[in-house]
Amino acid sequence: MFKIPISTMKTTNLLLSASLALPLMVSGASVKTAPLGDSGSCLRPCDSNVTIGKKLPEKTPSYVEVYPGAEIAFSGVEENEGIVNGSLSLSTNDSFEKVVAFYKASLEKSGIKPVSSFSSDNTQILAADDGEKAYGVSINGGADGTVVTIAFRK
């Protein structure tokens, strides 16, 4: 068990900080974390757990879908005071358009209120948030396939 102090952040930023522990990815280790005060001390007990790896985390909500046949390149989940924040990075050889269609349907099926959408040539970002649950997907297509990044909160 390692202790790594990190600041409290929103879903995507939190898991970027968790990526500082990338050497632990292979083992799927759990990491103890602590939010920092101005002086670098814990604001509350150091009781957040961050789990990182290359498989679907146990605490992933059922409304978060992994694209069929996609490879999970990174996964991370942080749980603190009953709130679970997570992130997944996936890759697939399927077309950008096919992956976008899948995640548009997935977000609709989740029942979470859509809050924003952005698209350009080979990028689509979809986000849904109802205050309690959040589900965001970034899809990037290229010559080498399609990369999907998912962030969630429950």
C-alpha positions in Angstrom: 0.0 0.0 0.0 1.4 3.4 -1.0 0.3 6.8 0.2 0.2 9.5 -2.4 -1.2 12.9 -1.4 -3.3 14.5 -4.1 -5.8 17.4 -4.3 -9.5 16.8 -4.4 -10.5 17.3 -8.1 -13.4 16.7 -10.4 -13.8 13.3 -12.1 -11.3 13.7 -15.0 -8.7 15.7 -13.2 -8.7 13.3 -10.3 -7.8 10.4 -12.4 -5.1 12.3 -14.3 -3.5 12.7 -10.9 -4.0 9.0 -10.3 -1.9 8.4 -13.4 1.1 9.6 -11.4 0.9 6.1 -10.0 1.1 4.4 -13.5 4.0 2.1 -12.5 1.3 0.4 -10.3 -1.0 -0.2 -13.2 0.3 -3.6 -14.0 -0.4 -4.9 -10.5 -3.8 -3.2 -10.2 -2.8 -2.0 -6.8 -4.8 0.1 -4.5 -3.4 3.5 -3.5 -4.2 5.5 -0.4 -4.6 9.2 -1.1 -5.2 12.3 0.8 -6.6 15.8 -0.2 -4.1 18.5 0.7 -4.6 21.8 2.6 -2.5 24.9 1.8 0.3 23.6 4.0 0.3 20.2 2.4 -1.4 18.5 5.3 -4.6 16.3 5.0 -7.9 18.2 5.2 -9.6 15.0 6.4 -8.5 11.5 7.2 -6.4 9.9 4.5 -9.1 7.5 3.5 -9.6 7.8 -0.3 -8.8 4.6 -2.2 -7.6 4.8 -5.8 -7.4 1.5 -7.8 -5.7 1.6 -11.2 -5.1 -1.1 -13.7 -6.0 -2.5 -17.2 -9.4 -4.1 -16.5 -12.9 -2.8 -15.7 -12.9 -1.7 -12.1 -15.3 -3.5 -9.8 -17.0 -0.2 -8.8 -17.8 0.8 -12.4 -21.5 1.6 -12.5 -23.7 -0.6 -14.8 -24.6 2.4 -17.0 -20.9 2.8 -18.1 -20.4 0.5 -21.1 -17.1 -0.7 -22.6 -17.2 -0.7 -26.4 -17.5 -4.4 -27.5 -14.1 -5.9 -28.3 -12.2 -2.7 -27.2 -9.0 -3.1 -25.3 -8.8 -1.4 -21.9 -5.5 0.5 -21.9 -6.1 2.2 -18.5 -8.7 2.1 -15.8 -8.9 4.0 -12.5 -11.4 4.4 -9.8 -11.4 6.5 -6.6 -13.9 6.1 -3.8 -14.3 8.5 -0.9 -17.2 9.0 1.4 -19.5 6.9 -0.7 -18.7 8.8 -4.0 -17.1 6.8 -6.8 -15.2 8.6 -9.6 -13.6 6.7 -12.4 -12.0 6.8 -15.7 -11.3 4.3 -18.5 -9.2 4.6 -21.7 -10.1 2.1 -24.5 -8.9 1.4 -28.0 -10.6 -0.3 -30.9 -9.9 -0.8 -34.6 -13.6 -0.1 -35.3 -14.5 3.1 -37.2 -14.9 6.4 -35.4 -18.5 6.7 -36.7 -19.5 3.2 -35.3 -18.0 4.0 -31.9 -19.7 7.4 -31.7 -23.1 5.8 -32.6 -22.5 3.2 -29.8 -21.8 5.8 -27.1 -24.6 8.2 -28.2 -26.9 5.2 -27.6 -25.1 4.3 -24.4 -25.5 7.7 -22.9 -29.2 7.9 -23.9 -29.8 4.4 -22.3 -28.0 5.5 -19.1 -31.0 7.8 -18.3 -28.6 10.6 -17.2 -29.4 14.1 -18.4 -27.2 15.2 -21.4 -25.4 18.4 -20.6 -23.0 19.0 -23.5 -21.8 17.7 -26.8 -18.9 18.7 -29.0 -17.8 17.3 -32.4 -15.1 18.1 -35.0 -13.7 16.0 -37.8 -12.4 13.0 -35.7 -13.4 14.0 -32.2 -16.7 13.6 -30.4 -17.3 14.6 -26.7 -20.5 13.7 -25.0 -21.4 14.5 -21.4 -24.3 13.7 -19.1 -24.8 14.8 -15.5 -27.8 14.7 -13.2 -26.1 16.0 -10.1 -25.7 12.6 -8.6 -24.3 10.6 -11.5 -22.1 11.8 -14.4 -21.0 10.0 -17.5 -18.7 11.6 -20.1 -17.1 10.2 -23.2 -14.4 11.5 -25.5 -13.9 9.6 -28.8 -11.0 10.3 -31.1 -10.6 8.6 -34.4 -7.4 8.2 -36.5 -5.6 6.1 -39.0 -4.6 3.6 -36.2 -8.2 3.1 -34.9 -10.4 4.8 -32.3 -9.5 5.8 -28.8 -12.3 6.3 -26.2 -11.8 8.0 -22.8 -14.7 7.6 -20.3 -15.1 9.5 -17.0 -17.9 8.7 -14.5 -19.2 9.5 -11.1 -21.8 7.7 -9.0 
